[in-house]
Amino acid sequence: MPAAQPPKSSLRLSGGVFTLSILRLADLSPEALADELAAQGTALQLLQGAPLVLDLGECPSSTPLPFAELLSVLRAQGCVPIGVRNANATQATAAAAHGLPQLRGREESTPAAAPPPVAPAAGGVLQQGLRSGQRHYARGGDLVCLGAVNAGAEVLADGHIHVYGPLRGRALAGVQGDETAYIFCQRLEAELVAIAGVYINLDAEHPLWGKAAQVSLEGEHLHIIALAK
Amino acid sequence: MAQTVVVTSGKGGVGKTTTSAAFASGLAQRGYRTVVIDFDVGLRNLDLVMGCERRVVYDFINVIHGEARLQQALIRDKMLENLYILPTSQTRDKDALTTEGVAAVMQELQQEFDYVVCDSPAGIESGALRALYHADAAIVVTNPEVSSVRDSDRILGILAARSKRAEEGAEPIREHLLLTRYSPKRVQGGEMLSLDDVQELLRIPLLGVIPESEVILQASNQGIPAIHMRGSDVAQAYDDVVARFLGEERPLRFIQAEKSGFFKRLFGG
């Protein structure tokens, strides 16, 4: 039993696996980096205070990097660089001088291998219903489903959701945070409906069960009313 | 070219193997050269239901691994001369079914037979996926209860997305609903989903309804496909299923609760 062994030292060394954000630095001057970061706007907020690994794989190996300036730009933006990777010997030494160790991370996705950005499809029409286990997301728009959404299926949309068959599965409208999104259905038998992250589970006790209904978000609550005839 | 029919369900214990045996026998009775394959590697059952378990020497997996020729593994049915059984292995697991190996065996069977009936294992893992991959038609076996219906719904989604026909963008698999273990009395009592409920949920054409019956148990214990149980409602129902599959119009039977007559009520059924 571990409890039986008296601790020999108050220090304990153990391993851990962490998920870290990676920032790829291309050939950038500290000034250009500051501009680029400022241009990121809200995306940068996600990096506030988060540990960051600098990927130097795309930096030209010949010119020495102005580490001191780059780091001060990053820290000024609230980033916390903790290491580098894909650095060559000179870069690694320079980084180490600033307290940044070289990290070996798995090369999972290089920007070249990343799938080409898909043209944003503004919503869509599902001619066929969805069966249990199937999922459909209408990115950037409304979703119209002509058939049934069966129990165990899931429809999601950035905008409104219209279901003309029975809605028995889950419907999540305004998934990117649009609080004005609606869900309309001809037969409300859903397991769950959600708008902008506010959800409610439904069951057969609901007064509009099996009826045509619309769901909207009013303040912090979902509002379910009969679909006006 | 043969037609490949998968008998599948998602859920276990709903009657896939019973149906595979009866359906393949029905096709063979009508003169079609038919083979029925057991895809449930490791839980070999079809040979028991077909009553040929003592004649299994080589199996599907041996053929896939090149340890036996297809002709050595095929077992001729004891009742019908144009029906063959391709049993599976009891000692291996589903990983033994390789995509290429199954494809090669299926291709060879296509040349020899009119119908290839694939008895799928339960679940949605590799064994079930291999069984449905080559299908031209599917019989989705469903019991009148919610979990079975939901699993059938799931497998219908997979049929539409993961089959060879789906991958090649060919015409989709023909889907047929077969409702088994149907007890009109219990439907009336509200204990079971009704035929209408199930059709409303799954929305695919109905191939038939097999009533709940003790005859099924007797048949599988004796190793006789249920379609051979003369005079039983189950045999008639399976006969209807085969006829409808081949395009005949047959009225639905065994979906009404028997009205117990005065004397039956008085003296007990």
Interface residues (C-beta under 8 A of the other chain):
Chain A: G129 L130 R131 S132 G133 Q134 G147 A148 N150 A151 G152 A153
Chain B: R150 D151 D153 R154 L156 G157 I158 A160 A161 L201 R203
